[in-house]
Amino acid sequence: MLFTLPAVRSMDGLPLGWADYLLAGLVLLFWGSSSFSESISAGKYPDYVAYKKHVPRFIPFTKRLKE
């Protein structure tokens, strides 16, 4: 989001540019759709809940802190 601040500034008094609001909307949409698909997978596959505890959702090759 911060990379758009110098490139696209809002002319109507909003604190961020239009691209920042668009990016925030896309992130929220992606987060919501992944939560929905994970709930479907958890319902279909009982072992998915245990898998989810050890594998991060978005950033691969990182470990979860709680075990």
C-alpha positions as MATLAB code, in Angstrom:
seq = 'MLFTLPAVRSMDGLPLGWADYLLAGLVLLFWGSSSFSESISAGKYPDYVAYKKHVPRFIPFTKRLKE';
ca = [
       0.000    0.000    0.000;
       2.759    2.434    0.856;
       4.360    2.255   -2.578;
       1.363    4.026   -4.088;
       1.578    7.042   -1.774;
       4.119    9.039   -3.779;
       2.807    7.841   -7.137;
      -0.920    8.478   -6.797;
      -2.102   11.210   -4.443;
      -5.711   11.970   -3.823;
      -6.988   15.289   -5.111;
     -10.273   15.289   -3.203;
      -8.900   15.454    0.339;
      -8.793   11.738    1.122;
      -5.693   10.732    3.085;
      -4.659    8.046    0.589;
      -4.770    7.656   -3.163;
      -7.415    5.635   -4.995;
      -4.961    2.797   -5.581;
      -4.484    2.372   -1.833;
      -8.214    1.889   -1.290;
      -8.368   -0.533   -4.206;
      -5.482   -2.576   -2.817;
      -7.052   -2.668    0.654;
     -10.311   -3.903   -0.868;
      -8.547   -6.653   -2.780;
      -6.690   -7.789    0.348;
      -9.970   -7.953    2.291;
     -11.638   -9.856   -0.551;
      -8.785  -12.368   -0.736;
      -8.736  -12.813    3.060;
     -12.484  -13.430    3.161;
     -12.500  -15.889    0.287;
      -9.620  -17.866    1.790;
     -11.442  -18.046    5.143;
     -14.529  -19.338    3.342;
     -12.619  -21.993    1.404;
     -10.758  -23.103    4.531;
     -14.042  -23.554    6.384;
     -15.319  -25.733    3.531;
     -12.118  -27.807    3.583;
     -12.312  -28.209    7.367;
     -15.868  -29.529    6.986;
     -14.944  -32.026    4.291;
     -11.655  -33.278    5.686;
     -11.309  -33.790    9.461;
      -7.500  -33.876    9.290;
      -7.437  -30.410    7.715;
      -7.873  -28.761   11.124;
      -4.635  -30.376   12.366;
      -2.911  -29.466    9.101;
      -4.006  -25.854    9.463;
      -2.344  -25.613   12.884;
       1.087  -26.303   11.368;
       0.923  -24.593    7.987;
       0.579  -20.807    7.587;
      -2.204  -19.488    5.391;
      -0.470  -16.961    3.155;
       3.296  -16.921    3.609;
       4.914  -20.266    2.758;
       8.033  -21.578    4.456;
       7.293  -19.826    7.743;
       6.413  -21.631   10.920;
       3.523  -20.835   13.199;
       4.534  -19.692   16.653;
       1.982  -21.717   18.600;
       2.003  -25.483   18.483;
];
